[in-house]
Amino acid sequence: MVTELGYAAGAITVASFLPQVVRAWRTRQTRDLSLASLALLITAGSLWVVYGSLSRDWPVVITNSGMVMLLVLLAGAKARFG
């Protein structure tokens, strides 16, 4: 039950970034996004992936891998569109 709760929370966490990524790429409006914040979130998410891998905590690995991928897309939009 605890693992399933972790997967559910992870799915919702990753899904919460999806609307922003879609909006940034559709509208090409990224002026209000902070590249520094995105860089910090990517770094933190990457560290969580390492931590989860070392501790074999797969909900942590999967959640943060998804988040890092979406954040990289968001940072890419910011870099491309300003």
Secondary structure, 3 states (H helix, E strand, C coil): CHHHHHHHHHHHHHHHHHHHHHHHHHHCCCCCCCHHHHHHHHHHHHHHHHHHHHCCCHHHHHHHHHHHHHHHHHHHHHHHHC
